[in-house]
Amino acid sequence: AVVSTQSTGSFKLFNIRPYMHSVILVYCTPEQQKKRLMDRNDFTEEAANARINSQWSIEEKKDLADHVIDNTGLFLETESQTKTLLAELRKGILPIRNILLLLFLFAVAVILYNF
């Protein structure tokens, strides 16, 4: 499952990090973030600055992240990074699932054998 959150407070308040396989940060500069907030949400400059200043700094967020996607360039560049990361993550997750499935099947076999 993929969980998306913009609230870094969840990490501290609910201590959810141990339950996550990976934390991915999609990064852009504060200037880009402000412009995007103003364009997308029709924020004033003051409202955009208030929103950005209410969040953790990008450096604090980077400290939590296992992977960082650079969203400062073209969409195609961000898309390429995302696809590459997804392929890497799938390589690591699928073998774990296969091992868990084998352990489950072995446990079922032991139970049925002893039944």
Rosetta constraint file for C-alpha pairs under 8 A:
AtomPair CA 8 CA 12 HARMONIC 7.44 0.50
AtomPair CA 8 CA 55 HARMONIC 7.71 0.50
AtomPair CA 8 CA 56 HARMONIC 7.17 0.50
AtomPair CA 8 CA 61 HARMONIC 7.60 0.50
AtomPair CA 9 CA 13 HARMONIC 5.78 0.50
AtomPair CA 9 CA 14 HARMONIC 7.99 0.50
AtomPair CA 10 CA 14 HARMONIC 5.30 0.50
AtomPair CA 10 CA 15 HARMONIC 6.81 0.50
AtomPair CA 10 CA 16 HARMONIC 6.77 0.50
AtomPair CA 11 CA 15 HARMONIC 4.99 0.50
AtomPair CA 11 CA 16 HARMONIC 5.43 0.50
AtomPair CA 11 CA 17 HARMONIC 6.03 0.50
AtomPair CA 12 CA 16 HARMONIC 7.77 0.50
AtomPair CA 16 CA 20 HARMONIC 7.03 0.50
AtomPair CA 22 CA 65 HARMONIC 7.60 0.50
AtomPair CA 22 CA 66 HARMONIC 5.91 0.50
AtomPair CA 22 CA 67 HARMONIC 7.57 0.50
AtomPair CA 23 CA 64 HARMONIC 7.05 0.50
AtomPair CA 23 CA 65 HARMONIC 4.90 0.50
AtomPair CA 23 CA 66 HARMONIC 5.23 0.50
AtomPair CA 23 CA 67 HARMONIC 6.49 0.50
AtomPair CA 24 CA 65 HARMONIC 5.46 0.50
AtomPair CA 24 CA 66 HARMONIC 6.06 0.50
AtomPair CA 24 CA 67 HARMONIC 4.84 0.50
AtomPair CA 24 CA 68 HARMONIC 5.74 0.50
AtomPair CA 24 CA 69 HARMONIC 7.31 0.50
AtomPair CA 25 CA 61 HARMONIC 7.23 0.50
AtomPair CA 25 CA 62 HARMONIC 6.87 0.50
AtomPair CA 25 CA 65 HARMONIC 5.81 0.50
AtomPair CA 25 CA 66 HARMONIC 7.97 0.50
AtomPair CA 25 CA 67 HARMONIC 6.32 0.50
AtomPair CA 25 CA 68 HARMONIC 4.79 0.50
AtomPair CA 25 CA 69 HARMONIC 6.12 0.50
AtomPair CA 26 CA 68 HARMONIC 5.90 0.50
AtomPair CA 26 CA 69 HARMONIC 4.71 0.50
AtomPair CA 26 CA 70 HARMONIC 6.14 0.50
AtomPair CA 26 CA 71 HARMONIC 6.17 0.50
AtomPair CA 27 CA 58 HARMONIC 7.59 0.50
AtomPair CA 27 CA 68 HARMONIC 6.78 0.50
AtomPair CA 27 CA 69 HARMONIC 5.98 0.50
AtomPair CA 27 CA 70 HARMONIC 5.11 0.50
AtomPair CA 27 CA 71 HARMONIC 5.31 0.50
AtomPair CA 27 CA 72 HARMONIC 7.08 0.50
AtomPair CA 28 CA 32 HARMONIC 6.17 0.50
AtomPair CA 28 CA 33 HARMONIC 6.36 0.50
AtomPair CA 28 CA 70 HARMONIC 6.45 0.50
AtomPair CA 28 CA 71 HARMONIC 5.08 0.50
AtomPair CA 28 CA 72 HARMONIC 4.86 0.50
AtomPair CA 29 CA 33 HARMONIC 6.11 0.50
AtomPair CA 29 CA 72 HARMONIC 6.72 0.50
AtomPair CA 30 CA 34 HARMONIC 6.06 0.50
AtomPair CA 30 CA 52 HARMONIC 7.56 0.50
AtomPair CA 31 CA 35 HARMONIC 6.27 0.50
AtomPair CA 32 CA 36 HARMONIC 6.01 0.50
AtomPair CA 32 CA 72 HARMONIC 7.48 0.50
AtomPair CA 33 CA 37 HARMONIC 6.13 0.50
AtomPair CA 33 CA 52 HARMONIC 7.81 0.50
AtomPair CA 34 CA 38 HARMONIC 6.16 0.50
AtomPair CA 34 CA 45 HARMONIC 7.38 0.50
AtomPair CA 34 CA 48 HARMONIC 5.51 0.50
AtomPair CA 34 CA 49 HARMONIC 6.71 0.50
AtomPair CA 34 CA 52 HARMONIC 7.37 0.50
AtomPair CA 35 CA 39 HARMONIC 6.06 0.50
AtomPair CA 36 CA 40 HARMONIC 5.70 0.50
AtomPair CA 36 CA 41 HARMONIC 7.83 0.50
AtomPair CA 37 CA 41 HARMONIC 5.34 0.50
AtomPair CA 37 CA 42 HARMONIC 6.93 0.50
AtomPair CA 37 CA 43 HARMONIC 6.12 0.50
AtomPair CA 37 CA 48 HARMONIC 6.01 0.50
AtomPair CA 38 CA 42 HARMONIC 4.83 0.50
AtomPair CA 38 CA 43 HARMONIC 4.32 0.50
AtomPair CA 38 CA 44 HARMONIC 6.08 0.50
AtomPair CA 38 CA 45 HARMONIC 6.75 0.50
AtomPair CA 38 CA 48 HARMONIC 6.39 0.50
AtomPair CA 39 CA 43 HARMONIC 7.25 0.50
AtomPair CA 43 CA 47 HARMONIC 5.63 0.50
AtomPair CA 43 CA 48 HARMONIC 5.76 0.50
AtomPair CA 44 CA 48 HARMONIC 6.15 0.50
AtomPair CA 45 CA 49 HARMONIC 6.09 0.50
AtomPair CA 46 CA 50 HARMONIC 6.10 0.50
AtomPair CA 47 CA 51 HARMONIC 6.21 0.50
AtomPair CA 48 CA 52 HARMONIC 6.24 0.50
AtomPair CA 49 CA 53 HARMONIC 5.93 0.50
AtomPair CA 50 CA 54 HARMONIC 6.10 0.50
AtomPair CA 51 CA 55 HARMONIC 6.86 0.50
AtomPair CA 53 CA 57 HARMONIC 7.97 0.50
AtomPair CA 56 CA 60 HARMONIC 6.06 0.50
AtomPair CA 56 CA 61 HARMONIC 6.57 0.50
AtomPair CA 57 CA 61 HARMONIC 6.43 0.50
AtomPair CA 58 CA 62 HARMONIC 6.05 0.50
AtomPair CA 59 CA 63 HARMONIC 6.36 0.50
AtomPair CA 60 CA 64 HARMONIC 6.92 0.50
AtomPair CA 61 CA 65 HARMONIC 6.49 0.50
AtomPair CA 62 CA 68 HARMONIC 7.28 0.50
AtomPair CA 69 CA 78 HARMONIC 6.88 0.50
AtomPair CA 69 CA 81 HARMONIC 6.39 0.50
AtomPair CA 69 CA 82 HARMONIC 6.90 0.50
AtomPair CA 70 CA 78 HARMONIC 6.46 0.50
AtomPair CA 70 CA 81 HARMONIC 7.81 0.50
AtomPair CA 71 CA 75 HARMONIC 7.60 0.50
AtomPair CA 71 CA 77 HARMONIC 7.93 0.50
AtomPair CA 71 CA 78 HARMONIC 5.54 0.50
AtomPair CA 73 CA 77 HARMONIC 6.48 0.50
AtomPair CA 73 CA 78 HARMONIC 7.08 0.50
AtomPair CA 74 CA 78 HARMONIC 6.59 0.50
AtomPair CA 75 CA 79 HARMONIC 6.04 0.50
AtomPair CA 76 CA 80 HARMONIC 6.05 0.50
AtomPair CA 77 CA 81 HARMONIC 6.31 0.50
AtomPair CA 78 CA 82 HARMONIC 6.14 0.50
AtomPair CA 79 CA 83 HARMONIC 6.18 0.50
AtomPair CA 80 CA 84 HARMONIC 6.17 0.50
AtomPair CA 81 CA 85 HARMONIC 6.11 0.50
AtomPair CA 82 CA 86 HARMONIC 6.04 0.50
AtomPair CA 83 CA 87 HARMONIC 6.20 0.50
AtomPair CA 84 CA 88 HARMONIC 6.36 0.50
AtomPair CA 85 CA 89 HARMONIC 6.12 0.50
AtomPair CA 86 CA 90 HARMONIC 6.09 0.50
AtomPair CA 87 CA 91 HARMONIC 6.42 0.50
AtomPair CA 88 CA 92 HARMONIC 6.66 0.50
AtomPair CA 89 CA 93 HARMONIC 6.06 0.50
AtomPair CA 90 CA 94 HARMONIC 5.76 0.50
AtomPair CA 91 CA 95 HARMONIC 6.90 0.50
AtomPair CA 92 CA 96 HARMONIC 6.92 0.50
AtomPair CA 93 CA 97 HARMONIC 6.39 0.50
AtomPair CA 94 CA 98 HARMONIC 6.21 0.50
AtomPair CA 95 CA 99 HARMONIC 6.17 0.50
AtomPair CA 96 CA 100 HARMONIC 6.19 0.50
AtomPair CA 97 CA 101 HARMONIC 6.08 0.50
AtomPair CA 98 CA 102 HARMONIC 6.18 0.50
AtomPair CA 99 CA 103 HARMONIC 6.18 0.50
AtomPair CA 100 CA 104 HARMONIC 6.11 0.50
AtomPair CA 101 CA 105 HARMONIC 6.12 0.50
AtomPair CA 102 CA 106 HARMONIC 6.02 0.50
AtomPair CA 103 CA 107 HARMONIC 6.13 0.50
AtomPair CA 104 CA 108 HARMONIC 6.23 0.50
AtomPair CA 105 CA 109 HARMONIC 6.11 0.50
AtomPair CA 106 CA 110 HARMONIC 6.19 0.50
AtomPair CA 107 CA 111 HARMONIC 6.23 0.50
AtomPair CA 108 CA 112 HARMONIC 6.09 0.50
AtomPair CA 109 CA 113 HARMONIC 5.93 0.50
AtomPair CA 110 CA 114 HARMONIC 6.17 0.50
AtomPair CA 111 CA 115 HARMONIC 6.03 0.50
